[in-house]
Amino acid sequence: MTRIFGPFVAIVTPFDANEEIGEAALRRQLDRQAKAGNGVFCAGTNGEFYALSFQEKLRVAEICVDAAAGRVPVLAHIGEISTHETIALGKRIEKLDVKAVSAITPSFIACSQPELVDHYRRVADALSKPVYLYNIPARTGNTIQPETARILADHPNIIGIKDSAGSQESLDAFLAIARERDDFDVLVGPDSLVLHGLQNGAAGCISGLGNISPVTLNAIHSSFVAGDAAAAAAHQDRYSALRKDLYAHGFPPAMVKRALCLAMSDVGASRAPVLISDETNAKIKEVSKRFAELVV
């Protein structure tokens, strides 16, 4: 399979006033990212997968693939608590024109590393679409250790890892594995480490803040590819400033969605039980005014 490169945005899932999926708004967001040149990762953390039903996750993927219309690649998240449900969702999603799927580690269940190896091997065995591991221990309680990733990299249908552990140390450990072989890639999760990852061999990134600043995200990657180190660093500095200013106010996916909603109201609010106070909303609004990029 052709390897997957470049910037992807972990696209939000718009909701209407009744907390139903806003299909027209999702299509507009997909079009916005496509015009910026960014691929899309749907129903991930910033897409509120944890608040979506099985059928809603499938519907979000269907809308994104249809709206992309081949202009940009679409990746889909399929991670569930159990191996059984992860495979069940994956089998439905892979019938769509997604380039690959990604699955977080099971949550709630405290998994040993052998259990994680077995989980991902079974998922990868069951699916025809290639699989990315997805490491986000702060949310799942389970960490994919570098040696576990190294073992799983030998599976012919596991093509890489999205690392959202949040530290350079974690990212660098997976980048070291990717440099050892040509069939395992790293997609950077932390928005502050996009350029660092690219400089050290990452194939690309999956970013939540790209919902707010899609042009800046794309410019980090395009400037790096063009060899313009100064421009890439300047764009990364702006992106990192957005991360610092926005994430200081609360749960990152909720902050991203509210900042985007304040600029594009049809995105809607996060599903309950997320609540944002008037005071916090005012702070997010100030950040949104400074960083939201609407015309691409």
Secondary structure, DSSP 8 states (H G I E B T S, - for coil): -----EEEEE----B-TTS-B-HHHHHHHHHHHHHHT-EEEESSTTTTGGGS-HHHHHHHHHHHHHHHTTSS-EEEE---SSHHHHHHHHHHHTTSS-SEEEEE--SSS---HHHHHHHHHHHHHH-SS-EEEEE-HHHHS----HHHHHHHTTSTTEEEEEE-S--HHHHHHHHHHHHT-SS-EEEE--GGGHHHHHHTT--EEEESGGGT-HHHHHHHHHHHHHT-HHHHHHHHHHHHHHHHHHHTTS-HHHHHHHHHHHHSGGG----TT----HHHHHHHHHHHHHH-----
